[in-house]
Amino acid sequence: MYSNIIKSLLIVIITISSGFAQNLTTDYVITDVCQIRQLITNQGLLWSGGYSIPITINSEFPPGSFEEHIGEAGIWVGAITPDKDTLVTVTSSWNPHITQGDAFEFWPPTNEPWDSIWVVQRGKIADIPYMPNYIGLADKDYVFRYNDYNPVSLKVKKHMPLYVDVIQIAHTWSAPDVLAQVIVFEYFVIPTKWNLTDVYITQWVDPNVGLRSVDFFTMLGDDYSAFRHDHKMGLGIDSPGGGDGDTYSPVGFKVFPPDGVSESSLTWSFLWNSSTDPPGITPSRDADKYLEIMKSRTIMEDQQVPTGSHFAISFGKFQLVVGDTLHFYTAEVMGDGLDGVLSNSKSLELLKAADFKVPAPPPIPPLVVETDNHQVKLSWYPTDEVNPEKYYDPYRADGDTLPFEGYRVYKSTQSIDGPWKMLAEFDVPDDGVGYEIGLQREFTDFGLLNNVEYYYTVTAFNKADEQLNWPVLETSLRDNAVVVIPGTAPPKKIGQVAVVPNPYRSDANYDSYQPPWERPEGNRQFWMEQDRRIQFINLPSHCEIKIYTLAGILVNTIEHYDPSNTKGYTDWNLTSSVGQAIASGLYLFTAEDMTNGEVQVGKFVIIK
């Protein structure tokens, strides 16, 4: 069981550049079930921490919008020790007197593989050493731990540990809209060395709400912070207009008190400020953090001038003896504007009362893809391991514990995050629900362009629970999405190599084609010169292409090698071997089959 769970991780182990961090398992995930694409590290950070993680947006919502919401975020733990020391340990903070690496006081405990992030699907059991027989609660849970007294934490300058362990779980759902637009964070804070008195918890957030593709300082300069006391939620809101445009959603962080503890029995604080005063740049001394922010009992009025700010929500106090566990939740909340965020916040309170045990969509259909000339075939037959048609749901109010209803097939020409167009829906016949079309488990999409990316996903959905007033639930589109490139297999011998498009025209706006012929690389939103593309097609599996000017000057050499013998094309971005963009003109090429030495000669035209 342990090895199976580790293999299921959708993560990459990263190496921290700090010399003293080389012996810890540092890890990250990007949530992919809910509509929030949130970066989470196993230090408790909701941002990259300045390390080499290949993502430019920490918290994107909606998917594919390039709208950022978080610059930095994480929790703080503050308390008084038996020696009367006032100490605070932070996952992340701003401070003018310390370097970035020293701002992180929580780190994973060891370099063992189980101190990476565990990914557990709903109802699955994971034998996590520090949480044995953990059962997935949401559609996808991310489980990890950190503490403030490991060898790395003890080397952080001016850090005095509280000796607390923190287990954190991020719960994510695919549907309905409320659950898809939130991430619920569950925390277990455990003292290990001292009895701690007057314990306070802070949710610290640096909102950066805006279009990430614009200048970073333009994006963060027109945000403002607000607090809704009846929701116990801090908000980062983008001011209308400005260089980063109008965003779809603010970002909210909502706090749920520990079970059995009333809100009114706790001391609450909410402070915001710009980057010149607390909590924008926090005090360097723990005692000042504790007194000025965590224990301040201050609820500041909402920010009126949108200059960008950070905020801190604090609550306490608690008395913890060694071995006690402080168990509480926070939630990252998005929605359709501020009203949508507040509505989702209220709905979360009802779901929290049910311990987040809600009706579930069926399992993800086991999708198989086959490509051919100008077509793609999708099939999703149930298996012994995964059978959406017989899934069991005990949390429905209508008593229908086998609520499967059908499948849906979607296609996108834009990205693996959509936008999606539904191509087909197949449902259980003669049950009085839906279109009564009947079930099918195959679909072929014809008339496609060869050697161009398309995106497909197949979902399963259930019946609505009318007793609970719960809508139809559908599996995550993103979680089953695949990139598909139709086309023919490489020819056995050279002789039909061609260039498309030919001629290539710089005024053709190939990035606006459907599907786009040219796409921005990575997370970049806008097309750039290096995204230009021509394609050499009908290539044998191993060949070498040389490109020449009409005068015979070698421009570039491209090696094409496909040992799988499935890809008969390769792309070129119209740059020379030294990275210079080529000029307009007639160009020659040779394509040599490296298996037999046969050569084909051709030409193409570039018009700029």
Secondary structure, 3 states (H helix, E strand, C coil): CHHHHHHCCCCEEECCCCHHHCCCCEEEEECCCCCCEEEEECCCCCCCCCCCCCCCCCEECCCCCCEEEEEEEEEEEEEECCCCCEEEEECCCCCCCCCCHHHCCCECCCCCHHHCCEEEEECCEEEECCEEEEEECCCEEEEEEEECCCCCHHHCCCCCCCCEEEEEEEEECCCCHHHHCEEEEEEEEEECCCCEEEEEEEEEEEEEEEECCCCHHHHHCCEEEEEECCCCEEEEEECCCCCCCCCCCCEEEEEECCCCCCHHHCEEEEEEECCCCCCCCCCCCHHHHHHHHHCCCCECCCCCCCCCCEEEEEEEEEEECCCCCEEEEEEEECCCHHHHHHHHHHHHHHHHHCCCCCCCCCCCCCCEEEEECCEEEEECCCCCCCCHHHCCCCCCCCCCCCCEEEEEEEEECCCCCCCCEEEEEEECCCCCCCCCCCCCCEEEEECCCCCCCEEEEEEEEECCECCCCECCCECCCHHHCEEECCCCCCCCCCCCCEEECCCEECCCCHHHCCCCCCCCCCCCCCCCHHHCCEEEECCCCEEEEEEEECCCCEEEEEEEECCCCCCCEEEECCECCCCCECCCEEEEEEEEECCCCCEEEEEEEEEC
